[in-house]
Amino acid sequence: MAIVKVIEIMATSEKSFEDATKNALKEAGKTVKNIKSIYVKDMNGKVENNEIVSYGVTTKVSFVVSH
């Protein structure tokens, strides 16, 4: 039986929500092995002068810790 762990990662980007999600996965991948999925739980944006200047996501990253 595989054991799957889920961690929550927050990340930002000045480009897009998609890029922020990729940043979350990239950072998680630096220390976590066997990543199987990523789920975007929440999205938000920072606004200045009626323009979005930063995109943020809260993600859940799932990975296998044993078989």
PDB file of N, CA, C and O in Angstrom, chain B, residues numbered from 101:
ATOM      1  N   MET B 101       0.838  -1.183   0.000  1.00  0.00           N
ATOM      2  CA  MET B 101       0.000   0.000   0.000  1.00  0.00           C
ATOM      3  C   MET B 101       0.884   1.247   0.000  1.00  0.00           C
ATOM      4  O   MET B 101       1.829   1.342   0.783  1.00  0.00           O
ATOM      5  N   ALA B 102       0.578   2.191  -0.870  1.00  0.00           N
ATOM      6  CA  ALA B 102       1.329   3.439  -0.941  1.00  0.00           C
ATOM      7  C   ALA B 102       0.786   4.439   0.082  1.00  0.00           C
ATOM      8  O   ALA B 102      -0.418   4.513   0.323  1.00  0.00           O
ATOM      9  N   ILE B 103       1.685   5.189   0.662  1.00  0.00           N
ATOM     10  CA  ILE B 103       1.309   6.275   1.562  1.00  0.00           C
ATOM     11  C   ILE B 103       1.554   7.585   0.825  1.00  0.00           C
ATOM     12  O   ILE B 103       2.656   7.846   0.341  1.00  0.00           O
ATOM     13  N   VAL B 104       0.513   8.400   0.748  1.00  0.00           N
ATOM     14  CA  VAL B 104       0.596   9.675   0.052  1.00  0.00           C
ATOM     15  C   VAL B 104       0.490  10.802   1.067  1.00  0.00           C
ATOM     16  O   VAL B 104      -0.394  10.795   1.924  1.00  0.00           O
ATOM     17  N   LYS B 105       1.396  11.769   0.967  1.00  0.00           N
ATOM     18  CA  LYS B 105       1.380  12.929   1.853  1.00  0.00           C
ATOM     19  C   LYS B 105       0.999  14.149   1.031  1.00  0.00           C
ATOM     20  O   LYS B 105       1.336  14.235  -0.150  1.00  0.00           O
ATOM     21  N   VAL B 106       0.296  15.095   1.653  1.00  0.00           N
ATOM     22  CA  VAL B 106      -0.113  16.332   0.993  1.00  0.00           C
ATOM     23  C   VAL B 106       0.424  17.508   1.793  1.00  0.00           C
ATOM     24  O   VAL B 106       0.234  17.588   3.007  1.00  0.00           O
ATOM     25  N   ILE B 107       1.101  18.425   1.093  1.00  0.00           N
ATOM     26  CA  ILE B 107       1.600  19.638   1.732  1.00  0.00           C
ATOM     27  C   ILE B 107       1.000  20.850   1.022  1.00  0.00           C
ATOM     28  O   ILE B 107       0.617  20.773  -0.146  1.00  0.00           O
ATOM     29  N   GLU B 108       0.927  21.949   1.731  1.00  0.00           N
ATOM     30  CA  GLU B 108       0.393  23.174   1.156  1.00  0.00           C
ATOM     31  C   GLU B 108       1.552  24.115   0.841  1.00  0.00           C
ATOM     32  O   GLU B 108       2.411  24.364   1.687  1.00  0.00           O
ATOM     33  N   ILE B 109       1.564  24.629  -0.381  1.00  0.00           N
ATOM     34  CA  ILE B 109       2.627  25.528  -0.837  1.00  0.00           C
ATOM     35  C   ILE B 109       1.978  26.804  -1.371  1.00  0.00           C
ATOM     36  O   ILE B 109       1.007  26.746  -2.126  1.00  0.00           O
ATOM     37  N   MET B 110       2.522  27.954  -0.975  1.00  0.00           N
ATOM     38  CA  MET B 110       2.081  29.239  -1.515  1.00  0.00           C
ATOM     39  C   MET B 110       3.187  29.785  -2.401  1.00  0.00           C
ATOM     40  O   MET B 110       4.369  29.675  -2.075  1.00  0.00           O
ATOM     41  N   ALA B 111       2.790  30.379  -3.538  1.00  0.00           N
ATOM     42  CA  ALA B 111       3.781  30.920  -4.462  1.00  0.00           C
ATOM     43  C   ALA B 111       3.204  32.122  -5.203  1.00  0.00           C
ATOM     44  O   ALA B 111       1.988  32.300  -5.275  1.00  0.00           O
ATOM     45  N   THR B 112       4.098  32.944  -5.753  1.00  0.00           N
ATOM     46  CA  THR B 112       3.681  34.135  -6.487  1.00  0.00           C
ATOM     47  C   THR B 112       4.409  34.235  -7.819  1.00  0.00           C
ATOM     48  O   THR B 112       5.401  33.549  -8.068  1.00  0.00           O
ATOM     49  N   SER B 113       3.881  35.115  -8.668  1.00  0.00           N
ATOM     50  CA  SER B 113       4.499  35.409  -9.951  1.00  0.00           C
ATOM     51  C   SER B 113       4.033  36.788 -10.388  1.00  0.00           C
ATOM     52  O   SER B 113       2.929  37.214 -10.051  1.00  0.00           O
ATOM     53  N   GLU B 114       4.870  37.477 -11.131  1.00  0.00           N
ATOM     54  CA  GLU B 114       4.473  38.756 -11.706  1.00  0.00           C
ATOM     55  C   GLU B 114       3.834  38.566 -13.077  1.00  0.00           C
ATOM     56  O   GLU B 114       3.336  39.523 -13.670  1.00  0.00           O
ATOM     57  N   LYS B 115       3.848  37.299 -13.596  1.00  0.00           N
ATOM     58  CA  LYS B 115       3.340  37.021 -14.941  1.00  0.00           C
ATOM     59  C   LYS B 115       1.894  36.547 -14.975  1.00  0.00           C
ATOM     60  O   LYS B 115       1.058  37.139 -15.658  1.00  0.00           O
ATOM     61  N   SER B 116       1.592  35.456 -14.221  1.00  0.00           N
ATOM     62  CA  SER B 116       0.270  34.837 -14.323  1.00  0.00           C
ATOM     63  C   SER B 116       0.041  33.844 -13.186  1.00  0.00           C
ATOM     64  O   SER B 116       0.957  33.490 -12.445  1.00  0.00           O
ATOM     65  N   PHE B 117      -1.229  33.404 -13.075  1.00  0.00           N
ATOM     66  CA  PHE B 117      -1.547  32.358 -12.104  1.00  0.00           C
ATOM     67  C   PHE B 117      -0.859  31.055 -12.492  1.00  0.00           C
ATOM     68  O   PHE B 117      -0.384  30.320 -11.625  1.00  0.00           O
ATOM     69  N   GLU B 118      -0.803  30.767 -13.783  1.00  0.00           N
ATOM     70  CA  GLU B 118      -0.139  29.545 -14.252  1.00  0.00           C
ATOM     71  C   GLU B 118       1.339  29.552 -13.866  1.00  0.00           C
ATOM     72  O   GLU B 118       1.872  28.536 -13.421  1.00  0.00           O
ATOM     73  N   ASP B 119       1.988  30.681 -14.033  1.00  0.00           N
ATOM     74  CA  ASP B 119       3.402  30.788 -13.678  1.00  0.00           C
ATOM     75  C   ASP B 119       3.589  30.656 -12.168  1.00  0.00           C
ATOM     76  O   ASP B 119       4.565  30.054 -11.720  1.00  0.00           O
ATOM     77  N   ALA B 120       2.675  31.207 -11.384  1.00  0.00           N
ATOM     78  CA  ALA B 120       2.752  31.065  -9.927  1.00  0.00           C
ATOM     79  C   ALA B 120       2.627  29.594  -9.533  1.00  0.00           C
ATOM     80  O   ALA B 120       3.322  29.130  -8.630  1.00  0.00           O
ATOM     81  N   THR B 121       1.735  28.858 -10.216  1.00  0.00           N
ATOM     82  CA  THR B 121       1.576  27.428  -9.945  1.00  0.00           C
ATOM     83  C   THR B 121       2.852  26.671 -10.290  1.00  0.00           C
ATOM     84  O   THR B 121       3.282  25.795  -9.540  1.00  0.00           O
ATOM     85  N   LYS B 122       3.452  27.008 -11.417  1.00  0.00           N
ATOM     86  CA  LYS B 122       4.717  26.377 -11.807  1.00  0.00           C
ATOM     87  C   LYS B 122       5.808  26.679 -10.790  1.00  0.00           C
ATOM     88  O   LYS B 122       6.639  25.818 -10.497  1.00  0.00           O
ATOM     89  N   ASN B 123       5.813  27.897 -10.247  1.00  0.00           N
ATOM     90  CA  ASN B 123       6.798  28.255  -9.220  1.00  0.00           C
ATOM     91  C   ASN B 123       6.606  27.431  -7.949  1.00  0.00           C
ATOM     92  O   ASN B 123       7.580  27.024  -7.314  1.00  0.00           O
ATOM     93  N   ALA B 124       5.357  27.189  -7.583  1.00  0.00           N
ATOM     94  CA  ALA B 124       5.081  26.355  -6.405  1.00  0.00           C
ATOM     95  C   ALA B 124       5.635  24.948  -6.604  1.00  0.00           C
ATOM     96  O   ALA B 124       6.276  24.391  -5.713  1.00  0.00           O
ATOM     97  N   LEU B 125       5.382  24.380  -7.782  1.00  0.00           N
ATOM     98  CA  LEU B 125       5.859  23.027  -8.076  1.00  0.00           C
ATOM     99  C   LEU B 125       7.386  22.969  -8.130  1.00  0.00           C
ATOM    100  O   LEU B 125       7.996  22.015  -7.646  1.00  0.00           O
ATOM    101  N   LYS B 126       7.986  23.979  -8.712  1.00  0.00           N
ATOM    102  CA  LYS B 126       9.448  24.038  -8.809  1.00  0.00           C
ATOM    103  C   LYS B 126      10.091  24.086  -7.416  1.00  0.00           C
ATOM    104  O   LYS B 126      11.068  23.386  -7.152  1.00  0.00           O
ATOM    105  N   GLU B 127       9.539  24.910  -6.542  1.00  0.00           N
ATOM    106  CA  GLU B 127      10.087  25.014  -5.192  1.00  0.00           C
ATOM    107  C   GLU B 127       9.880  23.723  -4.407  1.00  0.00           C
ATOM    108  O   GLU B 127      10.784  23.279  -3.700  1.00  0.00           O
ATOM    109  N   ALA B 128       8.696  23.116  -4.522  1.00  0.00           N
ATOM    110  CA  ALA B 128       8.432  21.854  -3.825  1.00  0.00           C
ATOM    111  C   ALA B 128       9.388  20.775  -4.307  1.00  0.00           C
ATOM    112  O   ALA B 128       9.877  19.970  -3.514  1.00  0.00           O
ATOM    113  N   GLY B 129       9.655  20.760  -5.611  1.00  0.00           N
ATOM    114  CA  GLY B 129      10.527  19.747  -6.198  1.00  0.00           C
ATOM    115  C   GLY B 129      11.969  19.815  -5.733  1.00  0.00           C
ATOM    116  O   GLY B 129      12.718  18.854  -5.908  1.00  0.00           O
ATOM    117  N   LYS B 130      12.372  20.930  -5.145  1.00  0.00           N
ATOM    118  CA  LYS B 130      13.747  21.061  -4.627  1.00  0.00           C
ATOM    119  C   LYS B 130      13.997  20.151  -3.432  1.00  0.00           C
ATOM    120  O   LYS B 130      15.126  19.718  -3.202  1.00  0.00           O
ATOM    121  N   THR B 131      12.943  19.862  -2.669  1.00  0.00           N
ATOM    122  CA  THR B 131      13.120  19.043  -1.462  1.00  0.00           C
ATOM    123  C   THR B 131      12.202  17.825  -1.393  1.00  0.00           C
ATOM    124  O   THR B 131      12.419  16.936  -0.571  1.00  0.00           O
ATOM    125  N   VAL B 132      11.185  17.775  -2.242  1.00  0.00           N
ATOM    126  CA  VAL B 132      10.214  16.681  -2.208  1.00  0.00           C
ATOM    127  C   VAL B 132      10.388  15.803  -3.443  1.00  0.00           C
ATOM    128  O   VAL B 132      10.494  16.304  -4.562  1.00  0.00           O
ATOM    129  N   LYS B 133      10.414  14.506  -3.229  1.00  0.00           N
ATOM    130  CA  LYS B 133      10.526  13.541  -4.332  1.00  0.00           C
ATOM    131  C   LYS B 133       9.184  12.843  -4.548  1.00  0.00           C
ATOM    132  O   LYS B 133       8.314  12.875  -3.678  1.00  0.00           O
ATOM    133  N   ASN B 134       9.025  12.223  -5.692  1.00  0.00           N
ATOM    134  CA  ASN B 134       7.831  11.439  -6.025  1.00  0.00           C
ATOM    135  C   ASN B 134       6.537  12.254  -6.038  1.00  0.00           C
ATOM    136  O   ASN B 134       5.488  11.754  -5.632  1.00  0.00           O
ATOM    137  N   ILE B 135       6.604  13.512  -6.502  1.00  0.00           N
ATOM    138  CA  ILE B 135       5.403  14.339  -6.602  1.00  0.00           C
ATOM    139  C   ILE B 135       4.487  13.734  -7.655  1.00  0.00           C
ATOM    140  O   ILE B 135       4.918  13.399  -8.759  1.00  0.00           O
ATOM    141  N   LYS B 136       3.204  13.599  -7.291  1.00  0.00           N
ATOM    142  CA  LYS B 136       2.223  12.976  -8.190  1.00  0.00           C
ATOM    143  C   LYS B 136       1.165  13.946  -8.683  1.00  0.00           C
ATOM    144  O   LYS B 136       0.620  13.749  -9.770  1.00  0.00           O
ATOM    145  N   SER B 137       0.852  14.999  -7.911  1.00  0.00           N
ATOM    146  CA  SER B 137      -0.174  15.933  -8.367  1.00  0.00           C
ATOM    147  C   SER B 137      -0.058  17.274  -7.659  1.00  0.00           C
ATOM    148  O   SER B 137       0.548  17.392  -6.594  1.00  0.00           O
ATOM    149  N   ILE B 138      -0.661  18.288  -8.289  1.00  0.00           N
ATOM    150  CA  ILE B 138      -0.752  19.609  -7.677  1.00  0.00           C
ATOM    151  C   ILE B 138      -2.177  20.109  -7.880  1.00  0.00           C
ATOM    152  O   ILE B 138      -2.745  19.971  -8.963  1.00  0.00           O
ATOM    153  N   TYR B 139      -2.741  20.684  -6.839  1.00  0.00           N
ATOM    154  CA  TYR B 139      -4.114  21.185  -6.853  1.00  0.00           C
ATOM    155  C   TYR B 139      -4.082  22.644  -6.425  1.00  0.00           C
ATOM    156  O   TYR B 139      -3.521  22.969  -5.379  1.00  0.00           O
ATOM    157  N   VAL B 140      -4.675  23.524  -7.219  1.00  0.00           N
ATOM    158  CA  VAL B 140      -4.734  24.937  -6.860  1.00  0.00           C
ATOM    159  C   VAL B 140      -5.955  25.149  -5.973  1.00  0.00           C
ATOM    160  O   VAL B 140      -7.097  25.032  -6.416  1.00  0.00           O
ATOM    161  N   LYS B 141      -5.686  25.461  -4.721  1.00  0.00           N
ATOM    162  CA  LYS B 141      -6.739  25.625  -3.715  1.00  0.00           C
ATOM    163  C   LYS B 141      -7.314  27.045  -3.744  1.00  0.00           C
ATOM    164  O   LYS B 141      -8.515  27.238  -3.557  1.00  0.00           O
ATOM    165  N   ASP B 142      -6.451  28.031  -3.978  1.00  0.00           N
ATOM    166  CA  ASP B 142      -6.878  29.422  -3.914  1.00  0.00           C
ATOM    167  C   ASP B 142      -6.006  30.271  -4.834  1.00  0.00           C
ATOM    168  O   ASP B 142      -4.830  29.975  -5.045  1.00  0.00           O
ATOM    169  N   MET B 143      -6.601  31.327  -5.376  1.00  0.00           N
ATOM    170  CA  MET B 143      -5.863  32.260  -6.231  1.00  0.00           C
ATOM    171  C   MET B 143      -6.154  33.677  -5.741  1.00  0.00           C
ATOM    172  O   MET B 143      -7.268  33.980  -5.314  1.00  0.00           O
ATOM    173  N   ASN B 144      -5.138  34.542  -5.807  1.00  0.00           N
ATOM    174  CA  ASN B 144      -5.347  35.927  -5.416  1.00  0.00           C
ATOM    175  C   ASN B 144      -4.411  36.824  -6.219  1.00  0.00           C
ATOM    176  O   ASN B 144      -3.435  36.354  -6.802  1.00  0.00           O
ATOM    177  N   GLY B 145      -4.708  38.083  -6.244  1.00  0.00           N
ATOM    178  CA  GLY B 145      -3.876  39.028  -6.970  1.00  0.00           C
ATOM    179  C   GLY B 145      -3.646  40.281  -6.158  1.00  0.00           C
ATOM    180  O   GLY B 145      -4.507  40.721  -5.396  1.00  0.00           O
ATOM    181  N   LYS B 146      -2.461  40.848  -6.337  1.00  0.00           N
ATOM    182  CA  LYS B 146      -2.132  42.119  -5.700  1.00  0.00           C
ATOM    183  C   LYS B 146      -2.369  43.207  -6.745  1.00  0.00           C
ATOM    184  O   LYS B 146      -1.903  43.094  -7.879  1.00  0.00           O
ATOM    185  N   VAL B 147      -3.094  44.259  -6.363  1.00  0.00           N
ATOM    186  CA  VAL B 147      -3.472  45.308  -7.303  1.00  0.00           C
ATOM    187  C   VAL B 147      -2.866  46.645  -6.894  1.00  0.00           C
ATOM    188  O   VAL B 147      -2.899  47.034  -5.727  1.00  0.00           O
ATOM    189  N   GLU B 148      -2.314  47.335  -7.886  1.00  0.00           N
ATOM    190  CA  GLU B 148      -1.832  48.706  -7.705  1.00  0.00           C
ATOM    191  C   GLU B 148      -2.288  49.520  -8.905  1.00  0.00           C
ATOM    192  O   GLU B 148      -2.100  49.100 -10.047  1.00  0.00           O
ATOM    193  N   ASN B 149      -2.886  50.681  -8.657  1.00  0.00           N
ATOM    194  CA  ASN B 149      -3.373  51.564  -9.720  1.00  0.00           C
ATOM    195  C   ASN B 149      -4.281  50.825 -10.704  1.00  0.00           C
ATOM    196  O   ASN B 149      -4.154  50.978 -11.918  1.00  0.00           O
ATOM    197  N   ASN B 150      -5.193  50.027 -10.163  1.00  0.00           N
ATOM    198  CA  ASN B 150      -6.158  49.263 -10.964  1.00  0.00           C
ATOM    199  C   ASN B 150      -5.520  48.263 -11.925  1.00  0.00           C
ATOM    200  O   ASN B 150      -6.137  47.891 -12.923  1.00  0.00           O
ATOM    201  N   GLU B 151      -4.311  47.829 -11.642  1.00  0.00           N
ATOM    202  CA  GLU B 151      -3.617  46.816 -12.449  1.00  0.00           C
ATOM    203  C   GLU B 151      -3.130  45.697 -11.526  1.00  0.00           C
ATOM    204  O   GLU B 151      -2.683  45.952 -10.408  1.00  0.00           O
ATOM    205  N   ILE B 152      -3.222  44.462 -12.009  1.00  0.00           N
ATOM    206  CA  ILE B 152      -2.675  43.338 -11.241  1.00  0.00           C
ATOM    207  C   ILE B 152      -1.150  43.373 -11.384  1.00  0.00           C
ATOM    208  O   ILE B 152      -0.622  43.333 -12.495  1.00  0.00           O
ATOM    209  N   VAL B 153      -0.452  43.446 -10.249  1.00  0.00           N
ATOM    210  CA  VAL B 153       1.012  43.501 -10.275  1.00  0.00           C
ATOM    211  C   VAL B 153       1.649  42.204  -9.791  1.00  0.00           C
ATOM    212  O   VAL B 153       2.842  41.979  -9.996  1.00  0.00           O
ATOM    213  N   SER B 154       0.847  41.342  -9.144  1.00  0.00           N
ATOM    214  CA  SER B 154       1.373  40.066  -8.659  1.00  0.00           C
ATOM    215  C   SER B 154       0.235  39.063  -8.543  1.00  0.00           C
ATOM    216  O   SER B 154      -0.851  39.387  -8.064  1.00  0.00           O
ATOM    217  N   TYR B 155       0.501  37.840  -8.989  1.00  0.00           N
ATOM    218  CA  TYR B 155      -0.457  36.744  -8.930  1.00  0.00           C
ATOM    219  C   TYR B 155      -0.002  35.761  -7.859  1.00  0.00           C
ATOM    220  O   TYR B 155       1.180  35.424  -7.785  1.00  0.00           O
ATOM    221  N   GLY B 156      -0.937  35.300  -7.028  1.00  0.00           N
ATOM    222  CA  GLY B 156      -0.579  34.354  -5.982  1.00  0.00           C
ATOM    223  C   GLY B 156      -1.477  33.133  -5.999  1.00  0.00           C
ATOM    224  O   GLY B 156      -2.657  33.224  -6.340  1.00  0.00           O
ATOM    225  N   VAL B 157      -0.917  31.989  -5.631  1.00  0.00           N
ATOM    226  CA  VAL B 157      -1.693  30.755  -5.520  1.00  0.00           C
ATOM    227  C   VAL B 157      -1.342  30.039  -4.225  1.00  0.00           C
ATOM    228  O   VAL B 157      -0.218  30.116  -3.728  1.00  0.00           O
ATOM    229  N   THR B 158      -2.325  29.351  -3.705  1.00  0.00           N
ATOM    230  CA  THR B 158      -2.116  28.406  -2.613  1.00  0.00           C
ATOM    231  C   THR B 158      -2.414  27.044  -3.220  1.00  0.00           C
ATOM    232  O   THR B 158      -3.503  26.813  -3.746  1.00  0.00           O
ATOM    233  N   THR B 159      -1.442  26.146  -3.144  1.00  0.00           N
ATOM    234  CA  THR B 159      -1.582  24.838  -3.778  1.00  0.00           C
ATOM    235  C   THR B 159      -1.454  23.718  -2.760  1.00  0.00           C
ATOM    236  O   THR B 159      -0.932  23.906  -1.661  1.00  0.00           O
ATOM    237  N   LYS B 160      -1.938  22.554  -3.150  1.00  0.00           N
ATOM    238  CA  LYS B 160      -1.728  21.332  -2.387  1.00  0.00           C
ATOM    239  C   LYS B 160      -0.943  20.382  -3.295  1.00  0.00           C
ATOM    240  O   LYS B 160      -1.384  20.052  -4.396  1.00  0.00           O
ATOM    241  N   VAL B 161       0.208  19.956  -2.822  1.00  0.00           N
ATOM    242  CA  VAL B 161       1.089  19.076  -3.574  1.00  0.00           C
ATOM    243  C   VAL B 161       1.063  17.694  -2.929  1.00  0.00           C
ATOM    244  O   VAL B 161       1.311  17.550  -1.732  1.00  0.00           O
ATOM    245  N   SER B 162       0.759  16.676  -3.740  1.00  0.00           N
ATOM    246  CA  SER B 162       0.692  15.287  -3.245  1.00  0.00           C
ATOM    247  C   SER B 162       1.902  14.513  -3.720  1.00  0.00           C
ATOM    248  O   SER B 162       2.329  14.646  -4.867  1.00  0.00           O
ATOM    249  N   PHE B 163       2.462  13.689  -2.813  1.00  0.00           N
ATOM    250  CA  PHE B 163       3.611  12.878  -3.175  1.00  0.00           C
ATOM    251  C   PHE B 163       3.599  11.579  -2.389  1.00  0.00           C
ATOM    252  O   PHE B 163       3.068  11.501  -1.281  1.00  0.00           O
ATOM    253  N   VAL B 164       4.202  10.558  -2.993  1.00  0.00           N
ATOM    254  CA  VAL B 164       4.270   9.231  -2.380  1.00  0.00           C
ATOM    255  C   VAL B 164       5.485   9.159  -1.473  1.00  0.00           C
ATOM    256  O   VAL B 164       6.596   9.489  -1.887  1.00  0.00           O
ATOM    257  N   VAL B 165       5.269   8.718  -0.204  1.00  0.00           N
ATOM    258  CA  VAL B 165       6.376   8.605   0.737  1.00  0.00           C
ATOM    259  C   VAL B 165       6.832   7.172   0.942  1.00  0.00           C
ATOM    260  O   VAL B 165       7.955   6.948   1.394  1.00  0.00           O
ATOM    261  N   SER B 166       5.978   6.177   0.617  1.00  0.00           N
ATOM    262  CA  SER B 166       6.398   4.762   0.687  1.00  0.00           C
ATOM    263  C   SER B 166       5.423   3.907  -0.099  1.00  0.00           C
ATOM    264  O   SER B 166       4.340   4.356  -0.475  1.00  0.00           O
ATOM    265  N   HIS B 167       5.822   2.675  -0.340  1.00  0.00           N
ATOM    266  CA  HIS B 167       4.965   1.749  -1.087  1.00  0.00           C
ATOM    267  C   HIS B 167       4.445   0.672  -0.162  1.00  0.00           C
ATOM    268  O   HIS B 167       3.703  -0.209  -0.596  1.00  0.00           O
TER     269      HIS B 167
END
